[in-house]
Amino acid sequence: MSEPRQVQRMGNLSSDFWQRQGDVSMLVGKDVHADDEAAVDVRGLFSRMANRYGILGYDDHFRSGMIPFGFTWINVAPFDGVPPTLDYDYRHSFLRAAGDNAANDYFLARGVTDYDGMEFVARVHVGHHARGGIRIDDGTDNNYSELILYSDDDGQQELYYRHNTGGAGAIAVLLGVFPHSEYYVLRLLRSGNNTYSYVVGEEGDPIYQLSGTTATAWVPTRVGLHFWSSNTHLFYCDWFYEDFDWIPADVPAAEATALMELYYLTAGENWTNNTNWLIDPTVNNWFGVTVAGGAVTAVSLQNNNLVGDVTTWSVDELTSLVSLNLGDNANLAGDISGWVLPATVTNFNLLGAPSPNIVGDITTWQPQAGTTLFWLGYTGVTGDVTNWVLPATLTSFNLALTPLTGDLTSWVIPAAATTFDVHESNFTGSVSSWVMPALLAYFQIQESQLSGTPDISANTAMAVYGYNDCGLTQANVDAVLQSVYDRRMAFTAAMPFLTIGKAFDTNAAPSGIYQPACPPTTGKECVFELMNDSCGDGFNKWLVWYTP
């Protein structure tokens, strides 16, 4: 599974490389030249990240007060909680924050459980008299490592490596002084008991490296952005990247990652509604997501402008998913034949608007046991569904307007069904053995190659009965009309609608003349009585379309 943006590994120098660089004293103040191995690799990292995030404006897509997904402002000494000025660009991981006129110390962090070999990278700039950068610590101020830029009185930025071990006191190593106007890429890599760092300039050239901090026993539990200010000047971070294992608040990390993957595959920044996605660590607060029992149980993003290819989406990671609704997103695409739906899914909707670019051979699929809704209509999926068996729990089923094929003669409409729609399809076979259950209200098999007369004698809820353009013979048309007429007193819909033909239809015209008859004995007499009730039986009259 390819990881989405905020956890995407975009390349890093190996810990072996950093260990070859020697100790701190050898590296402080060392320039890294273009022909060095480090320079080449760091340029590659910078280039990949710049291409992914772009160079961003300061006022693009801000949500005042919001923070990146999974992070929180630490409000335990020495940190002061939420800055008074804060904006976060949810599309591009751009953070802009400021303190006030008092001394402030802010840490935007999240917990980590696996840190060995992981890295945290940020492209930052600090305003006048502000200081900030990236930090990892053990949940206290006694053990930490951080790489900090400080804007001094001379209008320059000083780069410090600061660390504390065992509460012995902060040690700050000045690595260099740089022009104030530029952004710098800062990096911390934790490998075993050591922390490795470097800074690269605006164009991707490494400036200073630091490696080989003294071995320590403390275990990192937090990673994030640390800044402080004695005035209202700003700290800017126009992107950051971290691949420390992150912990969402209410679901397993693998499930939140699968949702993030869907977000990035379908241009989530352009969704009609993406409230709280990738921002709120409580996944249950993300628009369209339901969490129960510590797992994602529903994803409902119908008609939400999802645009993209979902072929590689790892839906199987949502192991407790019950309902998946991505329907009515016309620009959704992808081959879903390789999807493995969790066995818990009972509500599945990819019904297009239309979405002909949702493709794949689904011959081996079928609604799982316990399924209540299964909609794949208006898509480009293919395959032969002859051997599908519909579960008894199925209430709503739609495979309309697809290239699917199959002989449906042996199919059984589930007793719980209220909607059954396979119209405009290539399906063949006889429906004469089909029994329409009592609550079936929408039965649409028009414009297919099906034929025969289904048993409607137990049905009461029929509202739409579509059976035109199937090449039916006159005898077949008459039989359908007679079966509906015979059951006329039981239907409860205000004005049921039957399409058994229309102008230029492939179905034959009903027999006889369109005229009142009590009782009717021809097809057209059945049509007349269903529409007019000239016999005064008192049933709900029908609207009937037929071939003239």
Secondary structure as GFF3:
##gff-version 3
##sequence-region A 1 548
A	DSSP	three_ten_helix	5	7	.	.	.	ID=ss1
A	DSSP	alpha_helix	15	19	.	.	.	ID=ss2
A	DSSP	alpha_helix	24	27	.	.	.	ID=ss3
A	DSSP	alpha_helix	37	53	.	.	.	ID=ss4
A	DSSP	beta_strand	62	64	.	.	.	ID=ss5
A	DSSP	beta_strand	72	73	.	.	.	ID=ss6
A	DSSP	beta_strand	85	89	.	.	.	ID=ss7
A	DSSP	beta_strand	94	98	.	.	.	ID=ss8
A	DSSP	beta_strand	104	111	.	.	.	ID=ss9
A	DSSP	beta_strand	118	126	.	.	.	ID=ss10
A	DSSP	beta_strand	130	137	.	.	.	ID=ss11
A	DSSP	beta_strand	144	151	.	.	.	ID=ss12
A	DSSP	beta_strand	156	164	.	.	.	ID=ss13
A	DSSP	beta_strand	171	179	.	.	.	ID=ss14
A	DSSP	beta_strand	184	191	.	.	.	ID=ss15
A	DSSP	beta_strand	194	200	.	.	.	ID=ss16
A	DSSP	beta_strand	206	210	.	.	.	ID=ss17
A	DSSP	beta_strand	222	229	.	.	.	ID=ss18
A	DSSP	beta_strand	234	242	.	.	.	ID=ss19
A	DSSP	alpha_helix	253	265	.	.	.	ID=ss20
A	DSSP	three_ten_helix	268	270	.	.	.	ID=ss21
A	DSSP	three_ten_helix	283	285	.	.	.	ID=ss22
A	DSSP	beta_strand	289	292	.	.	.	ID=ss23
A	DSSP	beta_strand	295	300	.	.	.	ID=ss24
A	DSSP	beta_strand	308	309	.	.	.	ID=ss25
A	DSSP	three_ten_helix	315	317	.	.	.	ID=ss26
A	DSSP	beta_strand	323	325	.	.	.	ID=ss27
A	DSSP	beta_strand	332	335	.	.	.	ID=ss28
A	DSSP	beta_strand	347	349	.	.	.	ID=ss29
A	DSSP	beta_strand	355	361	.	.	.	ID=ss30
A	DSSP	beta_strand	373	375	.	.	.	ID=ss31
A	DSSP	beta_strand	379	382	.	.	.	ID=ss32
A	DSSP	beta_strand	396	398	.	.	.	ID=ss33
A	DSSP	beta_strand	405	407	.	.	.	ID=ss34
A	DSSP	beta_strand	419	421	.	.	.	ID=ss35
A	DSSP	beta_strand	426	430	.	.	.	ID=ss36
A	DSSP	beta_strand	442	444	.	.	.	ID=ss37
A	DSSP	beta_strand	449	451	.	.	.	ID=ss38
A	DSSP	beta_strand	464	466	.	.	.	ID=ss39
A	DSSP	alpha_helix	474	486	.	.	.	ID=ss40
A	DSSP	three_ten_helix	488	490	.	.	.	ID=ss41
A	DSSP	beta_strand	497	499	.	.	.	ID=ss42
A	DSSP	alpha_helix	523	532	.	.	.	ID=ss43
A	DSSP	beta_strand	543	545	.	.	.	ID=ss44
###
